[in-house]
Amino acid sequence: MIKKQKQLLKSGLFVIFIALTVVSATVVYGDLVKQDNETYEGLRLFSDVIAEIESNYVEPVETKELIEKAIEGMVHSLDPHSSFLPPEAFDDLQSETKGEFGGIGIVITMRDRRLTVISPIEGTPAYKAGVQAQDIIVKVDGESTKDMMLWEAVKKMRGEPGTPVEISIYRKGESEFLDLNLLRAVIPLESVRSLSLKPGYGYIWVTNFRENTTDEVKKALKELEKENAPLKGLILDLRDNPGGLLDQSVKVSDIFLESGTIVSIRGREGKEGEEYTAHPNGSPNDYPIVLLINGGSASASEIVAGALQDNHRALVLGTTSFGKGSVQTVRPMRDGYALKYTIARYYTPSGKSIQAEGIIPDLVVKRRALDETASDGFDANMIKEGDLKNHLTAGEEGEEVEDFEAIEKKIDDADDKDVKKDDEKDMTEAEKIIRLRDAVYEHSSTDSNAMLLDSQVNRAYEILKGYEIFKGLSQK
């Protein structure tokens, strides 16, 4: 009798389990059906709009172009770094990551529908002409950039090396537009420069992260260590470095770290999750490092800064970085198109997301020329990730950013005028710093003296020198 009751109980529980499973599956299926219905209804509405425009718009339209624009708008509404790439833009992107393309040499973004410079690339026509971070490119070859897609503007500025291109720039604080006539050039593959500031103290400047950046850093270190045996201190300059390849930033960080986390990546619901860790080097370098950043330091350069800062391997000096703490992937689509979109945020070793916030330096030092009167530094008002429309946050809502209505009116109403700045007294702080940096590589007899006129480099050198002095005192 008892055995029969147990069998009935088991049968009842099994029936309940099956019933719950069916109910659960029904609920899940119902949610999926609801989602499918919403998607289907949305696509029907989209199809109806296309059909209406095709039939009744005042002029004939290209259906393919309408669909492309619709997709572009949809993807770009996600965040500033997601975009739908037509075949020509996808080809340009592939060329850029390999480091060979003809252009003027700037990293740009769209801010409030304005083509805005994040930073110029060292050694390029734009850099030599004095283009600065947060310049707004109003026209390219006389054509307004107001309603251009980002890839369209990039395509207009790129072209065969040696061919001319004219850009008109609005710069905050200037009463007139700046018209620059530039000759396109092959954007250099080289991304690393180095020199000895003083006996025992090295300086490495990484301008971006491309396929060969890690090898270049290793080569530069070997030359500095050979010339300064032993190396007492290193300044690693990542100012105005717009980023580049993730794997290169990880490998460069690994050069200076023996262990610990470099960066971790986390996507939605744990997807795309990955953690990168440092590995022991055959010959560890134990000299102190001061790492320089500013508002133009973005993405991959922020990964390096965060890794060395959180692992207590470097003192970070300068001003708060750009704040691009997101990871993008590029998925090839049919007919040569591609989709570039954000798949994850990255986190520094301490677990902090710097998205829209940036790396905060250990020591805030604004950049200026030491032979000039004190100022707030030309990078004080640089555009950051948090200023960009639709930017991702680190988890909390950010503050409203300044709108560009006044600039819109100025740009739309003003007549273009030629502006020249050949006189030393008319140079901006940024142009003075550019001249100093160029002097480092153009005049070998004054390399270190020119570089030490840069306030941030000078402070970094003083810190390293002070460390060496105190170390010597403690050993006595």
Number of C-alpha atoms within 10 A of each C-alpha: 5 7 8 9 10 11 11 12 12 12 12 12 12 12 12 12 12 12 12 12 12 12 12 12 12 12 12 12 12 12 12 12 12 12 12 12 12 12 12 12 12 12 12 12 12 14 12 12 12 15 13 11 15 16 12 10 10 8 8 10 14 8 12 9 10 14 14 14 13 14 16 18 14 13 18 19 15 16 15 19 21 20 24 25 24 18 16 13 19 20 14 18 16 12 13 16 15 13 20 14 23 22 27 28 25 24 18 21 22 19 20 18 17 21 25 24 23 28 28 26 23 23 19 19 22 24 18 18 16 19 25 26 24 23 22 27 24 23 19 19 13 12 14 16 19 18 11 15 18 18 19 14 20 21 13 13 21 19 19 13 15 13 13 16 19 16 20 24 25 21 18 13 6 9 10 18 22 22 20 19 15 19 19 23 21 19 21 15 17 17 22 21 16 22 21 20 21 15 13 17 25 25 26 20 20 24 25 27 26 21 16 15 23 23 14 18 20 14 14 20 20 12 16 23 18 11 16 17 12 13 20 19 23 24 25 22 27 26 23 28 31 26 25 20 17 18 15 22 26 22 20 20 24 24 18 22 24 18 13 16 21 27 25 21 21 18 16 10 7 10 11 13 15 13 13 16 19 19 15 13 13 7 7 11 13 12 16 19 25 23 28 27 29 29 27 30 32 30 29 26 35 27 29 25 31 28 29 25 22 18 17 12 20 23 21 27 24 26 27 25 32 32 27 31 28 26 19 15 12 17 13 14 13 8 8 13 16 19 20 18 21 19 18 20 23 25 23 25 22 15 12 16 24 26 23 23 19 25 30 21 21 15 14 15 21 19 23 22 21 14 9 10 7 11 12 12 16 17 22 14 12 20 22 21 27 21 20 19 18 16 19 23 20 19 9 7 8 14 8 9 11 8 11 13 10 9 15 15 10 15 20 12 9 10 9 14 11 10 12 11 12 8 7 9 7 10 15 14 18 19 20 17 23 20 15 20 19 17 18 21 17 11 11 11 11 12 20 18 15 21 23 22 19 20 20 24 24 15 18 26 23 13 17 20 17 12 15 15 11 10 11 10 9 7 6 5
